[in-house]
Amino acid sequence: MNKLFPNADAALDGLLEDGLLIACGGFGLCGIPERLLDAVQGSGVKDLTFVSNNAGIDNEGIGKLLRTRQVKKMIASYVGENKEFERQYLSGELEVEFCPQGTLAERIRAGGAGIPGFYTKTGVGTLVAEGKEVKSFDGPNGIQEDYILERGIVADLALVKAWKADTTGNVVFRKTARNFNVPAATCGRVCVVEVEEVVEPGQLNPDCIHLPGVYVQRLIVGAPYDKKIEFRTTRNTDVG
């Protein structure tokens, strides 16, 4: 089955509506599905909940959708470098569910694996544990220790950025751009992936596939990309 669509608007056609829970790959500006997020913004859908490591930066990534007030809630682990996010949160315009980074990654992975919940020590005795079930298990030396229940996340839609794919949806990521993209892809009821290059089936080494095509419903080529850098640091060459 050829899963390739001509552009982001076509790939998201029929999938977008108000109130969706969307899992979005990326870490900072690395591996974010830029073209798909632009298409979500252009569609005008609103009251969205995004599950993502972070909300991009001002006017980049999910930050664009914050500017247009299309995001109702963020489930994230890091929200720095985004003044609009900060402003909306402090003014009560944006609902935020903070989640430790490892816990968030596991909640997304668990949702994709069909695991409804898991227990973790992370957050015990902190604000993270408020309102969550606490259960004691045997720890080292048989000492009982408290763990909190965290629930797996299943998204209505997953938006993912990868390096290369074949037309059947087998996907390869490049270096750290893999980040949250793989678990995000697996936890979505529908997964749409944008890549830099598409090849024919059989041209990718099967031992190097990071995301099998069974998880991918739709695919676009988003290249060329302007590889953005959050903070550019250069050496001072003024030796005079």
C-alpha positions, 0 to 999 in steps of 0.5 A: 500500500502506497501511503504517500500524500502530496502535502501536509494538508492532503495527509491531514484531510479528514483527520482534524477536528476541534478537541483532539489529543495530539502526540507530537514528536520532537525535542526542542527544535530537533525532530519536530514535524514542521510541515504537519504543524503548519497544516494544523495551524492553517486548518483553524482547529482549536481546543487541542491538547498536545502531548509533547516533550516541550512546546517548541519555542516562540513561534516555532513548532507547537509555539505557532499554535499557542500564538493562534490560541489553538491549544487548550492544554499541554502535557509536557516535561519542559516548557522553557524558552517559550515566553508565550507559553509562560504568559498563557499559563500564568494568566490561566489561558492554558492548562498545563500537566507537567510530567517528569521527562522519563515518566512522560516518555514511558506514558507515551510508550505504554499507550502505544504498547497497550499498557493502561498504566504503570507504577513509578517512584518518580514524583513520590512525595511531590506535587507530581503525586497529587491525586494519583494512586499510591501503592507500596512494593518491596524495594531493596532488602525487602523494605516497602517503598511507595510508587505512584500510578501513571497512566498510559497515553493514547492519542487521537493523532500522532504527528512525527518527523523522520529522516527517510521512509519507503512508500509503505511507511517503514521509517528511519530516524537520524541520530538524536532526531529520533527522540520522542518521535518513535513512542509518539508514533506508536501511541496515536490511533492514526500516525502521519509522518513527514520525512526528508526523503522517500524511497521504494520498498526494499531500498531500506535495510530492514535491520535499520528500520526504527518504526515499522510501517504498520504504525504509519497510516500517512506519509509526506515529503517535507523537504527542504528544511531550514535546520533551525538552532535554538541558541547559536553560540560562536567563538569570539574571533576578535583577538585585538 
